[in-house]
Amino acid sequence: MANYEVNIDLANQTKREMADAINTGNENVLNRMGAFSALYDARFASYRHPVLVLKTEEPGSKQLIASQYDKIENVSYDMINHLINDCIVMGAKPLTVQDAIICGRLDGGIVKRIVKAISDACKAQDCVLTGGETSEQPGVISDGTYILTSSIVGIVEKDEIIDGSKIKEGDAVLSLESSGIHTNGLTLVRTIMREHPEILNETLEGRPFIDGVLEPHRCYYLALRDLFGTGKISGLAHITGGGIRENLNRILPERLDAEIDLASYDVLPIFKLLRQYGNVSDEEMLRTFNLGVGIALVADPAYEAEIAAHLEKSGVRCTRIGRIVPGSGAVRTTGALNWS
């Protein structure tokens, strides 16, 4: 007979052992772990009109691959970096994160690894994990399965919000290079791995293919933050599921289009390998994956060289991939992707 009892003692011990990972000494956090809710001091003396930016995220089916290959830390970074990117494209500073870990049977060692990775990912981007929830649900979720989700609070000065409203005809569209697949398209990746297991024998620039799949989602906050508030960025779009056509359009004014030259893409090797093994059409590749464009940045061409130099100094390759033209709020593509 299956044992569906929750081990409360183990859960309590695990939570006590998480405290060191979560405790950051941040002066805005007013209480300690174990309280029913986190208290965060919301006095923002340096802001004239602060606006809070809120988002919830989960890392999708990449969680399954990460568990299979014992790379749970990677997907924890994926989740936080994706979450922060969705926040900062509004020009915001990330403040606090709350997470949730849902499992069938709690393994204290794995949960502590997850929490430490989530906390470290937050600290790396100058924000703080203030707590969350660990839920053990035997009989509901299978043993060994961990489902992750998290929410963020960011802050931005109202008159410095980046929402695309300042985009104008003639602006340049720049690509901020991705670190790889990021956290979208993993269902297709799993299908290709299942139907063509020989792909696992491939290497990418000297690394095993699976390491390329599980490379954490790049976070762009540290590279972009010094450009916030300068007025030099007109729009930022995080390129996730749906590709550039179904993400860049979300910030375009209704009378303007983005014209993207696909020939300007520097397609990363992992996407070439997936296309080859899966015999995936260019259209599906463009809609499923970022293809090397992690964020699309829109700016006046007068600032293009300065922005590119700043980003590359921060380790993020930046190239022009398009321009803003009259239209109806859509993304049109010209040219063809270069797979050679």
Secondary structure, 3 states (H helix, E strand, C coil): CCCCCCCHHHHHHHHHHHHHHHCCCCCCECCCCCCCCCCECCCCCCCCCEEEEEEEECCCCHHHHHHHCCCHHHHHHHHHHHHHHHHHCCCCEEEEEEEEEEECCCCHHHHHHHHHHHHHHHHHCCCEEEEEEEEECECCECCCCEEEEEEEEEEEEHHHCCCCCCCCCCCEEEEEECCCCCCCCHHHHHHHHHHCHHHHHCEECCEEHHHHHCCCCCCCHHHHHHHCCCCCCCEEEECCCCCCCCCHHHHCCCCEEEEEEHHHCCCCHHHHHHHHHHCCCHHHHHHHCCCCEEEEEEECHHHHHHHHHHHHHCCCCEEEEEEEEECCCCEEEECCCCCC
